[in-house]
Amino acid sequence: MSNKARVLEAFQKGEQLTAAQIKSRFSVKNPTATVSDLRYDGYAIYANQHTDTKGRVSTKYRLGKPSRAIVA
């Protein structure tokens, strides 16, 4: 199974992953390129920014349903 397929499987299970988590868990050298490839394949991958209690901002990726505007 390719790394891209393993990342997609994790997203389909409902996981939200940061770029660092994708890099370490799936041995992906460029996680943003992998997410871009999944988007190009037609999957609605959303990037949500999250701020923790110390004010650090991280971006978490998740799989969602595409809006009507995107489908049209």
Predicted model as a PDB file, atoms N, CA, C, CB and O in Angstrom, pLDDT in the B-factor column:
MODEL        1                                                                  
ATOM      1  N   MET A   1       0.854  -1.174   0.000  1.00 75.00           N  
ATOM      2  CA  MET A   1       0.000   0.000   0.000  1.00 75.00           C  
ATOM      3  C   MET A   1       0.905   1.243   0.000  1.00 75.00           C  
ATOM      4  CB  MET A   1      -0.975  -0.005   1.238  1.00 75.00           C  
ATOM      5  O   MET A   1       1.869   1.319   0.762  1.00 75.00           O  
ATOM      6  N   SER A   2       0.586   2.194  -0.847  1.00 88.00           N  
ATOM      7  CA  SER A   2       1.419   3.394  -0.943  1.00 88.00           C  
ATOM      8  C   SER A   2       1.173   4.318   0.255  1.00 88.00           C  
ATOM      9  CB  SER A   2       1.137   4.143  -2.266  1.00 88.00           C  
ATOM     10  O   SER A   2       0.181   4.186   0.972  1.00 88.00           O  
ATOM     11  N   ASN A   3       2.093   5.242   0.445  1.00 91.00           N  
ATOM     12  CA  ASN A   3       1.958   6.197   1.544  1.00 91.00           C  
ATOM     13  C   ASN A   3       0.714   7.051   1.366  1.00 91.00           C  
ATOM     14  CB  ASN A   3       3.200   7.089   1.640  1.00 91.00           C  
ATOM     15  O   ASN A   3       0.020   7.349   2.338  1.00 91.00           O  
ATOM     16  N   LYS A   4       0.426   7.447   0.129  1.00 93.00           N  
ATOM     17  CA  LYS A   4      -0.748   8.269  -0.139  1.00 93.00           C  
ATOM     18  C   LYS A   4      -2.031   7.521   0.235  1.00 93.00           C  
ATOM     19  CB  LYS A   4      -0.785   8.685  -1.619  1.00 93.00           C  
ATOM     20  O   LYS A   4      -2.958   8.111   0.789  1.00 93.00           O  
ATOM     21  N   ALA A   5      -2.079   6.233  -0.066  1.00 94.00           N  
ATOM     22  CA  ALA A   5      -3.246   5.422   0.271  1.00 94.00           C  
ATOM     23  C   ALA A   5      -3.385   5.258   1.785  1.00 94.00           C  
ATOM     24  CB  ALA A   5      -3.150   4.045  -0.403  1.00 94.00           C  
ATOM     25  O   ALA A   5      -4.498   5.238   2.312  1.00 94.00           O  
ATOM     26  N   ARG A   6      -2.264   5.143   2.474  1.00 95.00           N  
ATOM     27  CA  ARG A   6      -2.310   5.007   3.937  1.00 95.00           C  
ATOM     28  C   ARG A   6      -2.788   6.301   4.589  1.00 95.00           C  
ATOM     29  CB  ARG A   6      -0.923   4.621   4.488  1.00 95.00           C  
ATOM     30  O   ARG A   6      -3.543   6.268   5.561  1.00 95.00           O  
ATOM     31  N   VAL A   7      -2.345   7.448   4.051  1.00 95.00           N  
ATOM     32  CA  VAL A   7      -2.805   8.744   4.568  1.00 95.00           C  
ATOM     33  C   VAL A   7      -4.294   8.897   4.316  1.00 95.00           C  
ATOM     34  CB  VAL A   7      -2.025   9.913   3.916  1.00 95.00           C  
ATOM     35  O   VAL A   7      -5.026   9.341   5.201  1.00 95.00           O  
ATOM     36  N   LEU A   8      -4.754   8.537   3.123  1.00 95.00           N  
ATOM     37  CA  LEU A   8      -6.175   8.619   2.792  1.00 95.00           C  
ATOM     38  C   LEU A   8      -7.009   7.734   3.711  1.00 95.00           C  
ATOM     39  CB  LEU A   8      -6.403   8.223   1.335  1.00 95.00           C  
ATOM     40  O   LEU A   8      -8.089   8.134   4.146  1.00 95.00           O  
ATOM     41  N   GLU A   9      -6.522   6.552   4.001  1.00 95.00           N  
ATOM     42  CA  GLU A   9      -7.226   5.630   4.896  1.00 95.00           C  
ATOM     43  C   GLU A   9      -7.379   6.238   6.294  1.00 95.00           C  
ATOM     44  CB  GLU A   9      -6.476   4.284   4.981  1.00 95.00           C  
ATOM     45  O   GLU A   9      -8.428   6.102   6.922  1.00 95.00           O  
ATOM     46  N   ALA A  10      -6.337   6.902   6.771  1.00 96.00           N  
ATOM     47  CA  ALA A  10      -6.411   7.556   8.079  1.00 96.00           C  
ATOM     48  C   ALA A  10      -7.445   8.676   8.055  1.00 96.00           C  
ATOM     49  CB  ALA A  10      -5.030   8.112   8.490  1.00 96.00           C  
ATOM     50  O   ALA A  10      -8.211   8.831   9.006  1.00 96.00           O  
ATOM     51  N   PHE A  11      -7.474   9.453   6.983  1.00 95.00           N  
ATOM     52  CA  PHE A  11      -8.476  10.515   6.860  1.00 95.00           C  
ATOM     53  C   PHE A  11      -9.888   9.938   6.806  1.00 95.00           C  
ATOM     54  CB  PHE A  11      -8.206  11.360   5.608  1.00 95.00           C  
ATOM     55  O   PHE A  11     -10.810  10.503   7.393  1.00 95.00           O  
ATOM     56  N   GLN A  12     -10.063   8.824   6.111  1.00 95.00           N  
ATOM     57  CA  GLN A  12     -11.386   8.212   5.997  1.00 95.00           C  
ATOM     58  C   GLN A  12     -11.861   7.642   7.328  1.00 95.00           C  
ATOM     59  CB  GLN A  12     -11.367   7.115   4.943  1.00 95.00           C  
ATOM     60  O   GLN A  12     -13.065   7.480   7.531  1.00 95.00           O  
ATOM     61  N   LYS A  13     -10.944   7.336   8.231  1.00 95.00           N  
ATOM     62  CA  LYS A  13     -11.319   6.878   9.570  1.00 95.00           C  
ATOM     63  C   LYS A  13     -11.728   8.036  10.471  1.00 95.00           C  
ATOM     64  CB  LYS A  13     -10.167   6.115  10.205  1.00 95.00           C  
ATOM     65  O   LYS A  13     -12.182   7.822  11.595  1.00 95.00           O  
ATOM     66  N   GLY A  14     -11.566   9.284   9.970  1.00 94.00           N  
ATOM     67  CA  GLY A  14     -11.978  10.447  10.738  1.00 94.00           C  
ATOM     68  C   GLY A  14     -10.871  11.138  11.489  1.00 94.00           C  
ATOM     69  O   GLY A  14     -11.139  12.008  12.318  1.00 94.00           O  
ATOM     70  N   GLU A  15      -9.639  10.776  11.225  1.00 94.00           N  
ATOM     71  CA  GLU A  15      -8.515  11.391  11.935  1.00 94.00           C  
ATOM     72  C   GLU A  15      -8.206  12.772  11.372  1.00 94.00           C  
ATOM     73  CB  GLU A  15      -7.271  10.498  11.851  1.00 94.00           C  
ATOM     74  O   GLU A  15      -8.364  13.017  10.176  1.00 94.00           O  
ATOM     75  N   GLN A  16      -7.767  13.663  12.242  1.00 95.00           N  
ATOM     76  CA  GLN A  16      -7.256  14.966  11.855  1.00 95.00           C  
ATOM     77  C   GLN A  16      -5.753  14.931  12.102  1.00 95.00           C  
ATOM     78  CB  GLN A  16      -7.956  16.137  12.655  1.00 95.00           C  
ATOM     79  O   GLN A  16      -5.306  14.647  13.213  1.00 95.00           O  
ATOM     80  N   LEU A  17      -4.978  15.219  11.060  1.00 95.00           N  
ATOM     81  CA  LEU A  17      -3.529  15.077  11.154  1.00 95.00           C  
ATOM     82  C   LEU A  17      -2.830  16.374  10.780  1.00 95.00           C  
ATOM     83  CB  LEU A  17      -3.044  13.941  10.258  1.00 95.00           C  
ATOM     84  O   LEU A  17      -3.258  17.079   9.866  1.00 95.00           O  
ATOM     85  N   THR A  18      -1.757  16.682  11.488  1.00 94.00           N  
ATOM     86  CA  THR A  18      -0.903  17.802  11.118  1.00 94.00           C  
ATOM     87  C   THR A  18       0.134  17.301  10.111  1.00 94.00           C  
ATOM     88  CB  THR A  18      -0.213  18.431  12.379  1.00 94.00           C  
ATOM     89  O   THR A  18       0.279  16.095   9.911  1.00 94.00           O  
ATOM     90  N   ALA A  19       0.842  18.222   9.488  1.00 94.00           N  
ATOM     91  CA  ALA A  19       1.879  17.842   8.534  1.00 94.00           C  
ATOM     92  C   ALA A  19       2.981  17.028   9.223  1.00 94.00           C  
ATOM     93  CB  ALA A  19       2.478  19.095   7.869  1.00 94.00           C  
ATOM     94  O   ALA A  19       3.508  16.076   8.648  1.00 94.00           O  
ATOM     95  N   ALA A  20       3.319  17.408  10.446  1.00 94.00           N  
ATOM     96  CA  ALA A  20       4.354  16.674  11.186  1.00 94.00           C  
ATOM     97  C   ALA A  20       3.901  15.245  11.493  1.00 94.00           C  
ATOM     98  CB  ALA A  20       4.702  17.410  12.494  1.00 94.00           C  
ATOM     99  O   ALA A  20       4.705  14.314  11.432  1.00 94.00           O  
ATOM    100  N   GLN A  21       2.626  15.068  11.822  1.00 95.00           N  
ATOM    101  CA  GLN A  21       2.118  13.722  12.091  1.00 95.00           C  
ATOM    102  C   GLN A  21       2.117  12.873  10.828  1.00 95.00           C  
ATOM    103  CB  GLN A  21       0.704  13.790  12.677  1.00 95.00           C  
ATOM    104  O   GLN A  21       2.456  11.691  10.882  1.00 95.00           O  
ATOM    105  N   ILE A  22       1.744  13.453   9.695  1.00 95.00           N  
ATOM    106  CA  ILE A  22       1.764  12.718   8.431  1.00 95.00           C  
ATOM    107  C   ILE A  22       3.193  12.313   8.091  1.00 95.00           C  
ATOM    108  CB  ILE A  22       1.154  13.569   7.290  1.00 95.00           C  
ATOM    109  O   ILE A  22       3.439  11.197   7.633  1.00 95.00           O  
ATOM    110  N   LYS A  23       4.118  13.215   8.315  1.00 95.00           N  
ATOM    111  CA  LYS A  23       5.529  12.958   8.005  1.00 95.00           C  
ATOM    112  C   LYS A  23       6.088  11.827   8.857  1.00 95.00           C  
ATOM    113  CB  LYS A  23       6.360  14.224   8.215  1.00 95.00           C  
ATOM    114  O   LYS A  23       6.785  10.952   8.343  1.00 95.00           O  
ATOM    115  N   SER A  24       5.791  11.836  10.149  1.00 95.00           N  
ATOM    116  CA  SER A  24       6.374  10.832  11.038  1.00 95.00           C  
ATOM    117  C   SER A  24       5.650   9.481  10.974  1.00 95.00           C  
ATOM    118  CB  SER A  24       6.360  11.346  12.460  1.00 95.00           C  
ATOM    119  O   SER A  24       6.299   8.436  10.996  1.00 95.00           O  
ATOM    120  N   ARG A  25       4.329   9.490  10.897  1.00 94.00           N  
ATOM    121  CA  ARG A  25       3.575   8.226  10.922  1.00 94.00           C  
ATOM    122  C   ARG A  25       3.646   7.452   9.622  1.00 94.00           C  
ATOM    123  CB  ARG A  25       2.138   8.496  11.246  1.00 94.00           C  
ATOM    124  O   ARG A  25       3.663   6.222   9.625  1.00 94.00           O  
ATOM    125  N   PHE A  26       3.689   8.178   8.499  1.00 94.00           N  
ATOM    126  CA  PHE A  26       3.593   7.508   7.208  1.00 94.00           C  
ATOM    127  C   PHE A  26       4.870   7.613   6.376  1.00 94.00           C  
ATOM    128  CB  PHE A  26       2.444   8.078   6.433  1.00 94.00           C  
ATOM    129  O   PHE A  26       4.881   7.197   5.217  1.00 94.00           O  
ATOM    130  N   SER A  27       5.940   8.160   6.944  1.00 92.00           N  
ATOM    131  CA  SER A  27       7.235   8.315   6.269  1.00 92.00           C  
ATOM    132  C   SER A  27       7.102   9.058   4.947  1.00 92.00           C  
ATOM    133  CB  SER A  27       7.870   6.951   6.026  1.00 92.00           C  
ATOM    134  O   SER A  27       7.696   8.674   3.940  1.00 92.00           O  
ATOM    135  N   VAL A  28       6.311  10.129   4.967  1.00 93.00           N  
ATOM    136  CA  VAL A  28       6.128  10.962   3.791  1.00 93.00           C  
ATOM    137  C   VAL A  28       7.119  12.113   3.883  1.00 93.00           C  
ATOM    138  CB  VAL A  28       4.654  11.484   3.678  1.00 93.00           C  
ATOM    139  O   VAL A  28       7.185  12.796   4.905  1.00 93.00           O  
ATOM    140  N   LYS A  29       7.883  12.331   2.831  1.00 94.00           N  
ATOM    141  CA  LYS A  29       8.886  13.395   2.865  1.00 94.00           C  
ATOM    142  C   LYS A  29       8.263  14.773   2.716  1.00 94.00           C  
ATOM    143  CB  LYS A  29       9.912  13.179   1.772  1.00 94.00           C  
ATOM    144  O   LYS A  29       8.748  15.730   3.319  1.00 94.00           O  
ATOM    145  N   ASN A  30       7.192  14.900   1.925  1.00 94.00           N  
ATOM    146  CA  ASN A  30       6.543  16.180   1.695  1.00 94.00           C  
ATOM    147  C   ASN A  30       5.036  16.028   1.926  1.00 94.00           C  
ATOM    148  CB  ASN A  30       6.837  16.702   0.258  1.00 94.00           C  
ATOM    149  O   ASN A  30       4.306  15.729   0.981  1.00 94.00           O  
ATOM    150  N   PRO A  31       4.554  16.227   3.160  1.00 94.00           N  
ATOM    151  CA  PRO A  31       3.143  15.997   3.459  1.00 94.00           C  
ATOM    152  C   PRO A  31       2.198  16.937   2.717  1.00 94.00           C  
ATOM    153  CB  PRO A  31       2.917  16.132   4.928  1.00 94.00           C  
ATOM    154  O   PRO A  31       1.087  16.539   2.369  1.00 94.00           O  
ATOM    155  N   THR A  32       2.618  18.173   2.470  1.00 93.00           N  
ATOM    156  CA  THR A  32       1.724  19.092   1.765  1.00 93.00           C  
ATOM    157  C   THR A  32       1.520  18.654   0.317  1.00 93.00           C  
ATOM    158  CB  THR A  32       2.282  20.520   1.810  1.00 93.00           C  
ATOM    159  O   THR A  32       0.437  18.848  -0.235  1.00 93.00           O  
ATOM    160  N   ALA A  33       2.537  18.070  -0.304  1.00 94.00           N  
ATOM    161  CA  ALA A  33       2.387  17.545  -1.659  1.00 94.00           C  
ATOM    162  C   ALA A  33       1.449  16.342  -1.674  1.00 94.00           C  
ATOM    163  CB  ALA A  33       3.754  17.158  -2.239  1.00 94.00           C  
ATOM    164  O   ALA A  33       0.669  16.176  -2.612  1.00 94.00           O  
ATOM    165  N   THR A  34       1.518  15.508  -0.647  1.00 95.00           N  
ATOM    166  CA  THR A  34       0.625  14.354  -0.554  1.00 95.00           C  
ATOM    167  C   THR A  34      -0.820  14.812  -0.410  1.00 95.00           C  
ATOM    168  CB  THR A  34       1.021  13.454   0.632  1.00 95.00           C  
ATOM    169  O   THR A  34      -1.716  14.252  -1.041  1.00 95.00           O  
ATOM    170  N   VAL A  35      -1.052  15.831   0.420  1.00 95.00           N  
ATOM    171  CA  VAL A  35      -2.396  16.378   0.586  1.00 95.00           C  
ATOM    172  C   VAL A  35      -2.870  16.999  -0.721  1.00 95.00           C  
ATOM    173  CB  VAL A  35      -2.427  17.423   1.722  1.00 95.00           C  
ATOM    174  O   VAL A  35      -4.036  16.853  -1.089  1.00 95.00           O  
ATOM    175  N   SER A  36      -1.987  17.683  -1.419  1.00 94.00           N  
ATOM    176  CA  SER A  36      -2.342  18.278  -2.712  1.00 94.00           C  
ATOM    177  C   SER A  36      -2.706  17.198  -3.733  1.00 94.00           C  
ATOM    178  CB  SER A  36      -1.179  19.138  -3.244  1.00 94.00           C  
ATOM    179  O   SER A  36      -3.646  17.366  -4.509  1.00 94.00           O  
ATOM    180  N   ASP A  37      -1.964  16.095  -3.730  1.00 94.00           N  
ATOM    181  CA  ASP A  37      -2.281  14.987  -4.635  1.00 94.00           C  
ATOM    182  C   ASP A  37      -3.659  14.405  -4.335  1.00 94.00           C  
ATOM    183  CB  ASP A  37      -1.216  13.890  -4.530  1.00 94.00           C  
ATOM    184  O   ASP A  37      -4.413  14.086  -5.255  1.00 94.00           O  
ATOM    185  N   LEU A  38      -3.987  14.266  -3.056  1.00 94.00           N  
ATOM    186  CA  LEU A  38      -5.313  13.753  -2.686  1.00 94.00           C  
ATOM    187  C   LEU A  38      -6.408  14.715  -3.126  1.00 94.00           C  
ATOM    188  CB  LEU A  38      -5.397  13.518  -1.168  1.00 94.00           C  
ATOM    189  O   LEU A  38      -7.463  14.289  -3.597  1.00 94.00           O  
ATOM    190  N   ARG A  39      -6.157  16.007  -2.971  1.00 93.00           N  
ATOM    191  CA  ARG A  39      -7.127  17.003  -3.434  1.00 93.00           C  
ATOM    192  C   ARG A  39      -7.296  16.917  -4.947  1.00 93.00           C  
ATOM    193  CB  ARG A  39      -6.685  18.425  -3.026  1.00 93.00           C  
ATOM    194  O   ARG A  39      -8.414  17.013  -5.455  1.00 93.00           O  
ATOM    195  N   TYR A  40      -6.198  16.737  -5.663  1.00 93.00           N  
ATOM    196  CA  TYR A  40      -6.241  16.628  -7.119  1.00 93.00           C  
ATOM    197  C   TYR A  40      -7.009  15.384  -7.547  1.00 93.00           C  
ATOM    198  CB  TYR A  40      -4.822  16.597  -7.696  1.00 93.00           C  
ATOM    199  O   TYR A  40      -7.648  15.382  -8.600  1.00 93.00           O  
ATOM    200  N   ASP A  41      -6.953  14.330  -6.743  1.00 92.00           N  
ATOM    201  CA  ASP A  41      -7.701  13.104  -7.021  1.00 92.00           C  
ATOM    202  C   ASP A  41      -9.193  13.240  -6.727  1.00 92.00           C  
ATOM    203  CB  ASP A  41      -7.132  11.965  -6.212  1.00 92.00           C  
ATOM    204  O   ASP A  41      -9.963  12.322  -7.008  1.00 92.00           O  
ATOM    205  N   GLY A  42      -9.610  14.377  -6.165  1.00 89.00           N  
ATOM    206  CA  GLY A  42     -11.028  14.627  -5.953  1.00 89.00           C  
ATOM    207  C   GLY A  42     -11.504  14.542  -4.525  1.00 89.00           C  
ATOM    208  O   GLY A  42     -12.703  14.665  -4.275  1.00 89.00           O  
ATOM    209  N   TYR A  43     -10.608  14.336  -3.577  1.00 92.00           N  
ATOM    210  CA  TYR A  43     -10.995  14.262  -2.175  1.00 92.00           C  
ATOM    211  C   TYR A  43     -11.013  15.663  -1.567  1.00 92.00           C  
ATOM    212  CB  TYR A  43     -10.035  13.341  -1.391  1.00 92.00           C  
ATOM    213  O   TYR A  43     -10.121  16.471  -1.824  1.00 92.00           O  
ATOM    214  N   ALA A  44     -12.027  15.939  -0.768  1.00 92.00           N  
ATOM    215  CA  ALA A  44     -12.169  17.248  -0.123  1.00 92.00           C  
ATOM    216  C   ALA A  44     -11.374  17.245   1.172  1.00 92.00           C  
ATOM    217  CB  ALA A  44     -13.667  17.587   0.150  1.00 92.00           C  
ATOM    218  O   ALA A  44     -11.900  16.900   2.230  1.00 92.00           O  
ATOM    219  N   ILE A  45     -10.113  17.628   1.090  1.00 94.00           N  
ATOM    220  CA  ILE A  45      -9.239  17.711   2.263  1.00 94.00           C  
ATOM    221  C   ILE A  45      -9.223  19.161   2.714  1.00 94.00           C  
ATOM    222  CB  ILE A  45      -7.783  17.192   1.948  1.00 94.00           C  
ATOM    223  O   ILE A  45      -8.848  20.052   1.951  1.00 94.00           O  
ATOM    224  N   TYR A  46      -9.625  19.394   3.939  1.00 94.00           N  
ATOM    225  CA  TYR A  46      -9.680  20.744   4.493  1.00 94.00           C  
ATOM    226  C   TYR A  46      -8.540  20.957   5.466  1.00 94.00           C  
ATOM    227  CB  TYR A  46     -11.025  20.997   5.186  1.00 94.00           C  
ATOM    228  O   TYR A  46      -8.128  20.035   6.172  1.00 94.00           O  
ATOM    229  N   ALA A  47      -8.032  22.185   5.499  1.00 94.00           N  
ATOM    230  CA  ALA A  47      -6.969  22.566   6.426  1.00 94.00           C  
ATOM    231  C   ALA A  47      -7.556  23.527   7.445  1.00 94.00           C  
ATOM    232  CB  ALA A  47      -5.755  23.211   5.676  1.00 94.00           C  
ATOM    233  O   ALA A  47      -8.002  24.616   7.084  1.00 94.00           O  
ATOM    234  N   ASN A  48      -7.562  23.142   8.700  1.00 93.00           N  
ATOM    235  CA  ASN A  48      -8.093  23.975   9.775  1.00 93.00           C  
ATOM    236  C   ASN A  48      -6.955  24.397  10.694  1.00 93.00           C  
ATOM    237  CB  ASN A  48      -9.191  23.224  10.572  1.00 93.00           C  
ATOM    238  O   ASN A  48      -6.148  23.571  11.119  1.00 93.00           O  
ATOM    239  N   GLN A  49      -6.899  25.684  10.993  1.00 94.00           N  
ATOM    240  CA  GLN A  49      -5.878  26.163  11.911  1.00 94.00           C  
ATOM    241  C   GLN A  49      -6.379  26.028  13.337  1.00 94.00           C  
ATOM    242  CB  GLN A  49      -5.497  27.624  11.602  1.00 94.00           C  
ATOM    243  O   GLN A  49      -7.534  26.326  13.643  1.00 94.00           O  
ATOM    244  N   HIS A  50      -5.485  25.572  14.201  1.00 89.00           N  
ATOM    245  CA  HIS A  50      -5.815  25.317  15.604  1.00 89.00           C  
ATOM    246  C   HIS A  50      -4.783  26.040  16.469  1.00 89.00           C  
ATOM    247  CB  HIS A  50      -5.842  23.772  15.919  1.00 89.00           C  
ATOM    248  O   HIS A  50      -3.579  25.933  16.238  1.00 89.00           O  
ATOM    249  N   THR A  51      -5.270  26.775  17.464  1.00 92.00           N  
ATOM    250  CA  THR A  51      -4.388  27.463  18.404  1.00 92.00           C  
ATOM    251  C   THR A  51      -4.496  26.778  19.754  1.00 92.00           C  
ATOM    252  CB  THR A  51      -4.745  28.977  18.517  1.00 92.00           C  
ATOM    253  O   THR A  51      -5.592  26.620  20.290  1.00 92.00           O  
ATOM    254  N   ASP A  52      -3.348  26.366  20.309  1.00 88.00           N  
ATOM    255  CA  ASP A  52      -3.376  25.709  21.609  1.00 88.00           C  
ATOM    256  C   ASP A  52      -3.352  26.752  22.727  1.00 88.00           C  
ATOM    257  CB  ASP A  52      -2.185  24.735  21.752  1.00 88.00           C  
ATOM    258  O   ASP A  52      -3.373  27.955  22.463  1.00 88.00           O  
ATOM    259  N   THR A  53      -3.309  26.293  23.952  1.00 92.00           N  
ATOM    260  CA  THR A  53      -3.392  27.191  25.104  1.00 92.00           C  
ATOM    261  C   THR A  53      -2.173  28.095  25.252  1.00 92.00           C  
ATOM    262  CB  THR A  53      -3.570  26.387  26.361  1.00 92.00           C  
ATOM    263  O   THR A  53      -2.242  29.117  25.934  1.00 92.00           O  
ATOM    264  N   LYS A  54      -1.063  27.730  24.624  1.00 93.00           N  
ATOM    265  CA  LYS A  54       0.143  28.550  24.699  1.00 93.00           C  
ATOM    266  C   LYS A  54       0.257  29.517  23.521  1.00 93.00           C  
ATOM    267  CB  LYS A  54       1.371  27.661  24.753  1.00 93.00           C  
ATOM    268  O   LYS A  54       1.252  30.231  23.400  1.00 93.00           O  
ATOM    269  N   GLY A  55      -0.748  29.542  22.660  1.00 94.00           N  
ATOM    270  CA  GLY A  55      -0.760  30.470  21.539  1.00 94.00           C  
ATOM    271  C   GLY A  55      -0.079  29.964  20.279  1.00 94.00           C  
ATOM    272  O   GLY A  55       0.074  30.719  19.319  1.00 94.00           O  
ATOM    273  N   ARG A  56       0.330  28.705  20.262  1.00 93.00           N  
ATOM    274  CA  ARG A  56       0.964  28.138  19.072  1.00 93.00           C  
ATOM    275  C   ARG A  56      -0.108  27.727  18.071  1.00 93.00           C  
ATOM    276  CB  ARG A  56       1.857  26.926  19.444  1.00 93.00           C  
ATOM    277  O   ARG A  56      -1.122  27.133  18.439  1.00 93.00           O  
ATOM    278  N   VAL A  57       0.124  28.044  16.823  1.00 93.00           N  
ATOM    279  CA  VAL A  57      -0.837  27.743  15.768  1.00 93.00           C  
ATOM    280  C   VAL A  57      -0.333  26.558  14.963  1.00 93.00           C  
ATOM    281  CB  VAL A  57      -1.067  28.973  14.854  1.00 93.00           C  
ATOM    282  O   VAL A  57       0.823  26.529  14.542  1.00 93.00           O  
ATOM    283  N   SER A  58      -1.206  25.581  14.750  1.00 92.00           N  
ATOM    284  CA  SER A  58      -0.878  24.441  13.899  1.00 92.00           C  
ATOM    285  C   SER A  58      -2.022  24.224  12.920  1.00 92.00           C  
ATOM    286  CB  SER A  58      -0.617  23.157  14.747  1.00 92.00           C  
ATOM    287  O   SER A  58      -3.164  24.593  13.194  1.00 92.00           O  
ATOM    288  N   THR A  59      -1.713  23.631  11.794  1.00 93.00           N  
ATOM    289  CA  THR A  59      -2.716  23.346  10.777  1.00 93.00           C  
ATOM    290  C   THR A  59      -3.010  21.860  10.791  1.00 93.00           C  
ATOM    291  CB  THR A  59      -2.244  23.805   9.371  1.00 93.00           C  
ATOM    292  O   THR A  59      -2.104  21.036  10.672  1.00 93.00           O  
ATOM    293  N   LYS A  60      -4.290  21.520  10.937  1.00 95.00           N  
ATOM    294  CA  LYS A  60      -4.710  20.125  10.931  1.00 95.00           C  
ATOM    295  C   LYS A  60      -5.511  19.865   9.667  1.00 95.00           C  
ATOM    296  CB  LYS A  60      -5.543  19.779  12.198  1.00 95.00           C  
ATOM    297  O   LYS A  60      -6.394  20.646   9.310  1.00 95.00           O  
ATOM    298  N   TYR A  61      -5.201  18.768   8.993  1.00 96.00           N  
ATOM    299  CA  TYR A  61      -5.909  18.375   7.785  1.00 96.00           C  
ATOM    300  C   TYR A  61      -6.961  17.346   8.149  1.00 96.00           C  
ATOM    301  CB  TYR A  61      -4.935  17.817   6.717  1.00 96.00           C  
ATOM    302  O   TYR A  61      -6.762  16.511   9.031  1.00 96.00           O  
ATOM    303  N   ARG A  62      -8.106  17.422   7.439  1.00 95.00           N  
ATOM    304  CA  ARG A  62      -9.163  16.437   7.642  1.00 95.00           C  
ATOM    305  C   ARG A  62      -9.911  16.227   6.339  1.00 95.00           C  
ATOM    306  CB  ARG A  62     -10.132  16.881   8.763  1.00 95.00           C  
ATOM    307  O   ARG A  62      -9.871  17.073   5.446  1.00 95.00           O  
ATOM    308  N   LEU A  63     -10.586  15.109   6.237  1.00 94.00           N  
ATOM    309  CA  LEU A  63     -11.411  14.796   5.076  1.00 94.00           C  
ATOM    310  C   LEU A  63     -12.832  15.211   5.387  1.00 94.00           C  
ATOM    311  CB  LEU A  63     -11.335  13.282   4.707  1.00 94.00           C  
ATOM    312  O   LEU A  63     -13.359  14.886   6.452  1.00 94.00           O  
ATOM    313  N   GLY A  64     -13.457  15.928   4.465  1.00 91.00           N  
ATOM    314  CA  GLY A  64     -14.821  16.385   4.686  1.00 91.00           C  
ATOM    315  C   GLY A  64     -15.662  16.189   3.449  1.00 91.00           C  
ATOM    316  O   GLY A  64     -15.213  15.627   2.450  1.00 91.00           O  
ATOM    317  N   LYS A  65     -16.887  16.663   3.533  1.00 86.00           N  
ATOM    318  CA  LYS A  65     -17.782  16.614   2.386  1.00 86.00           C  
ATOM    319  C   LYS A  65     -17.616  17.894   1.588  1.00 86.00           C  
ATOM    320  CB  LYS A  65     -19.259  16.422   2.829  1.00 86.00           C  
ATOM    321  O   LYS A  65     -17.578  18.979   2.169  1.00 86.00           O  
ATOM    322  N   PRO A  66     -17.517  17.792   0.273  1.00 78.00           N  
ATOM    323  CA  PRO A  66     -17.387  19.003  -0.535  1.00 78.00           C  
ATOM    324  C   PRO A  66     -18.693  19.796  -0.522  1.00 78.00           C  
ATOM    325  CB  PRO A  66     -16.989  18.648  -1.983  1.00 78.00           C  
ATOM    326  O   PRO A  66     -19.781  19.222  -0.468  1.00 78.00           O  
ATOM    327  N   SER A  67     -18.570  21.117  -0.573  1.00 74.00           N  
ATOM    328  CA  SER A  67     -19.770  21.951  -0.587  1.00 74.00           C  
ATOM    329  C   SER A  67     -20.432  21.854  -1.964  1.00 74.00           C  
ATOM    330  CB  SER A  67     -19.423  23.434  -0.242  1.00 74.00           C  
ATOM    331  O   SER A  67     -19.836  21.356  -2.919  1.00 74.00           O  
ATOM    332  N   ARG A  68     -21.660  22.334  -2.046  1.00 72.00           N  
ATOM    333  CA  ARG A  68     -22.380  22.298  -3.317  1.00 72.00           C  
ATOM    334  C   ARG A  68     -21.681  23.124  -4.390  1.00 72.00           C  
ATOM    335  CB  ARG A  68     -23.802  22.797  -3.127  1.00 72.00           C  
ATOM    336  O   ARG A  68     -21.690  22.764  -5.567  1.00 72.00           O  
ATOM    337  N   ALA A  69     -21.078  24.228  -3.978  1.00 71.00           N  
ATOM    338  CA  ALA A  69     -20.396  25.094  -4.931  1.00 71.00           C  
ATOM    339  C   ALA A  69     -19.194  24.386  -5.564  1.00 71.00           C  
ATOM    340  CB  ALA A  69     -19.945  26.385  -4.242  1.00 71.00           C  
ATOM    341  O   ALA A  69     -18.913  24.573  -6.748  1.00 71.00           O  
ATOM    342  N   ILE A  70     -18.495  23.581  -4.782  1.00 67.00           N  
ATOM    343  CA  ILE A  70     -17.342  22.864  -5.309  1.00 67.00           C  
ATOM    344  C   ILE A  70     -17.786  21.763  -6.256  1.00 67.00           C  
ATOM    345  CB  ILE A  70     -16.503  22.281  -4.172  1.00 67.00           C  
ATOM    346  O   ILE A  70     -17.158  21.537  -7.290  1.00 67.00           O  
ATOM    347  N   VAL A  71     -18.872  21.073  -5.905  1.00 66.00           N  
ATOM    348  CA  VAL A  71     -19.368  19.995  -6.739  1.00 66.00           C  
ATOM    349  C   VAL A  71     -19.871  20.530  -8.076  1.00 66.00           C  
ATOM    350  CB  VAL A  71     -20.478  19.237  -6.019  1.00 66.00           C  
ATOM    351  O   VAL A  71     -19.665  19.909  -9.119  1.00 66.00           O  
ATOM    352  N   ALA A  72     -20.526  21.679  -8.037  1.00 62.00           N  
ATOM    353  CA  ALA A  72     -21.065  22.276  -9.264  1.00 62.00           C  
ATOM    354  C   ALA A  72     -19.919  22.776 -10.095  1.00 62.00           C  
ATOM    355  CB  ALA A  72     -22.061  23.424  -8.956  1.00 62.00           C  
ATOM    356  O   ALA A  72     -20.134  23.320 -11.178  1.00 62.00           O  
TER     357      ALA A  72                                                      
ENDMDL                                                                          
END                                                                             
